[in-house]
Amino acid sequence: MAAEGIHPFSRKHSFCDERALASQFSTEDETCSTFLVDYGQHVVCDSFAIYDLCGQPSNVLKIPVAAFKFGVIKEQSQSLQNLEVDKEYIVCITTFADNGVY
């Protein structure tokens, strides 16, 4: 599944801050699995679409889960559901792979 609405930071786009967990970095096709915390959705996207590798240590891709600042273009994310403020949510983390990566 492509990660529509997730794009590299650019001055020509209007971004909002979002929370996500990035995992399962693939050096073969340069993708990662990303859980959009605020939307409860999993997407597979280009690793460079959520963070910039410039200046990052080479072992970053080997870390099972990493946190990076990224943005979602508001105009393209209208199909995503917003979570309600001051409401409790139960988050269930499921295993993506047999190797224990979440």
Contact map, one row per residue, 1 for C-alpha under 8 A:
111000000000000000000000000000000000000000111000000000000000000000000000000000000000000000000000000000
111100000000000000000000000000000000000000111000000000000000000000000000000000000000000000000000000000
111111000000000000000000000000000000000000111100000000000000000000000000000000000000000000000000000000
011111000000000000000000000000000000000000000000000000000000000000000000000110000000000000000000000000
001111100000000000000000000000000000000000000000000000000000000000000001110110000000000000000000000000
001111110000000000000000000000000000000000001000110000000000000000000111100000000000000000000000000000
000011111000000000000000000000000000000000000000110000000000000000000011100000000000000000000000000000
000001111100000000000000000000000000000000000001111100000000000000000110000000000000000000000000000000
000000111110101000000000000000000000000000000000100000000000000000000110000000000000000000000000000000
000000011111100000000000000000000000000000000000000000000000000000000000000000000000000000000000000000
000000001111110000000000000000000000000000000000000000000000000000000000000000000000000000000000000000
000000000111110000000000000000000000000000000000000000000000000000000000000000000000000000000000000000
000000001111111000000000000000000000000000000000000000000000000000000000100000000000000000000000000000
000000000011111100000000000000000000000000000000000000000000000000000000110000000000000000000000000000
000000001000111110000000000000000000000000000000000000000000000000000011110000000000000000000000000000
000000000000011111000000000000000000000000000000000000000000000000000011110000000000000000000000000000
000000000000001111100000000000000000000000000000000000000000000000001111000000000000000000000000000000
000000000000000111110000000000000001110000000000000000000000000000001111000000000000000000000000000000
000000000000000011111000000000000001110000000000000000000000000000001100000000000000000000000000000000
000000000000000001111100000000000111110000000000000000000000000000110000000000000000000000000000000000
000000000000000000111110000000000111100000000000000000000000000011100000000000000000000000000000000000
000000000000000000011111100000011110000000000000000000000000000011110000000000000000000000000000000000
000000000000000000001111100000011100000000000000000000000000001111000000000000000000000000000000000011
000000000000000000000111110000011000000000000000000000000000000110000000000000000000000000000000000010
000000000000000000000111111001111000000000000010000000000000110100000000000000000000000000000000000000
000000000000000000000001111111110000000000000000000000000000100000000000000000000000000000000000000000
000000000000000000000000111111100000000000000000000000000000100000000000000000000000000000000000000000
000000000000000000000000011111000000000000000000000000000000000000000000000000000000000000000000000000
000000000000000000000000011111100000000000000000000000000000000000000000000000000000000000000000000000
000000000000000000000000111111110000000000000111000000000000000000000000000000000000000000000000000000
000000000000000000000000111011111000000000011111000000000000000000000000000000000000000000000000000000
000000000000000000000111110001111100000000011110000000000000000000000000000000000000000000000000000000
000000000000000000000111100000111110000001111000000000000000000000000000000000000000000000000000000000
000000000000000000011110000000011111000001111000000000000000000000000000000000000000000000000000000000
000000000000000000011100000000001111100111100000000000000000000000000000000000000000000000000000000000
000000000000000001111000000000000111111111100000000000000000000000000000000000000000000000000000000000
000000000000000001111000000000000011111110000000000000000000000000000000000000000000000000000000000000
000000000000000001110000000000000001111100000000000000000000000000000000000000000110000000000000000000
000000000000000000000000000000000001111110000000000000000000000000000000000000011110000000000000000000
000000000000000000000000000000000011111111000000000000000000000000000000000000000000000000000000000000
000000000000000000000000000000000011101111100000000000000000000000000000000000000000000000000000000000
000000000000000000000000000000001111000111110000000000000000000000000000000000000000000000000000000000
111000000000000000000000000000001111000011111000000000000000000000000000000000000000000000000000000000
111000000000000000000000000000111100000001111100000000000000000000000000000000000000000000000000000000
111001000000000000000000000000111100000000111110100000000000000000000000000000000000000000000000000000
001000000000000000000000000001110000000000011111110000000000000000000000000000000000000000000000000000
000000000000000000000000100001110000000000001111111000000000000000000000000000000000000000000000000000
000000010000000000000000000001100000000000000111111110000000000000000000000000000000000000000000000000
000001111000000000000000000000000000000000001111111100000000000000000000000000000000000000000000000000
000001110000000000000000000000000000000000000111111100000000000000011110000000000000000000000000000000
000000010000000000000000000000000000000000000011111110000000000000011100000000000000000000000000000000
000000010000000000000000000000000000000000000001111111010000000000000000000000000000000000000000000000
000000000000000000000000000000000000000000000001001111110000000000000000000000000000000000000000000000
000000000000000000000000000000000000000000000000000111110000000000000000000000000000000000000000000000
000000000000000000000000000000000000000000000000000011111000000000000000000000000000000000000000000000
000000000000000000000000000000000000000000000000000111111101000000000000000000000000000000000000000000
000000000000000000000000000000000000000000000000000000111111000000000000000000000000000000000000000000
000000000000000000000000000000000000000000000000000000011111100000000000000000000000000000000000000000
000000000000000000000000000000000000000000000000000000001111111000000000000000000000000000000000000000
000000000000000000000000000000000000000000000000000000011111111001000000000000000000000000000000000000
000000000000000000000000111000000000000000000000000000000111111100000000000000000000000000000000000000
000000000000000000000000100000000000000000000000000000000011111100000000000000000000000000000000000000
000000000000000000000010000000000000000000000000000000000011111111000000000000000000000000000000000000
000000000000000000000011100000000000000000000000000000000000111111000000000000000000000000000000000011
000000000000000000001111000000000000000000000000000000000000001111100000000000000000000000000000000011
000000000000000000001110000000000000000000000000000000000001001111110000000000000000000000000000000000
000000000000000000011100000000000000000000000000000000000000000011111000000000000000000000000000000000
000000000000000000010100000000000000000000000000011000000000000001111100000000000000000000000000000000
000000000000000011100000000000000000000000000000011000000000000000111110000000000000000000000000000000
000001011000000011100000000000000000000000000000011000000000000000011111000000000000000000000000000000
000001111000001111000000000000000000000000000000010000000000000000001111100000000000000000000000000000
000011100000001111000000000000000000000000000000000000000000000000000111110110000000000000000000000000
000011100000111100000000000000000000000000000000000000000000000000000011111110000000000000000000000000
000010000000011100000000000000000000000000000000000000000000000000000001111111000000000000000000000000
000000000000000000000000000000000000000000000000000000000000000000000000111111000000000000000000000000
000110000000000000000000000000000000000000000000000000000000000000000001111111100000000000000000000000
000110000000000000000000000000000000000000000000000000000000000000000001111111110000000000000000000000
000000000000000000000000000000000000000000000000000000000000000000000000011111111000000000000000000000
000000000000000000000000000000000000000000000000000000000000000000000000000111111000000000000000000000
000000000000000000000000000000000000001000000000000000000000000000000000000011111100000000000000000000
000000000000000000000000000000000000001000000000000000000000000000000000000001111110000000000000000000
000000000000000000000000000000000000011000000000000000000000000000000000000000011111000000000000000000
000000000000000000000000000000000000011000000000000000000000000000000000000000001111100000000000000000
000000000000000000000000000000000000000000000000000000000000000000000000000000000111111000000000000000
000000000000000000000000000000000000000000000000000000000000000000000000000000000011111000000000000000
000000000000000000000000000000000000000000000000000000000000000000000000000000000001111100000000000000
000000000000000000000000000000000000000000000000000000000000000000000000000000000001111110000000000000
000000000000000000000000000000000000000000000000000000000000000000000000000000000000011111000000000000
000000000000000000000000000000000000000000000000000000000000000000000000000000000000001111100000000000
000000000000000000000000000000000000000000000000000000000000000000000000000000000000000111110000000000
000000000000000000000000000000000000000000000000000000000000000000000000000000000000000011111000000000
000000000000000000000000000000000000000000000000000000000000000000000000000000000000000001111100000000
000000000000000000000000000000000000000000000000000000000000000000000000000000000000000000111110000001
000000000000000000000000000000000000000000000000000000000000000000000000000000000000000000011111000001
000000000000000000000000000000000000000000000000000000000000000000000000000000000000000000001111110111
000000000000000000000000000000000000000000000000000000000000000000000000000000000000000000000111110111
000000000000000000000000000000000000000000000000000000000000000000000000000000000000000000000011111111
000000000000000000000000000000000000000000000000000000000000000000000000000000000000000000000011111110
000000000000000000000000000000000000000000000000000000000000000000000000000000000000000000000000111110
000000000000000000000000000000000000000000000000000000000000000000000000000000000000000000000011111111
000000000000000000000011000000000000000000000000000000000000000110000000000000000000000000000011111111
000000000000000000000010000000000000000000000000000000000000000110000000000000000000000000001111100111
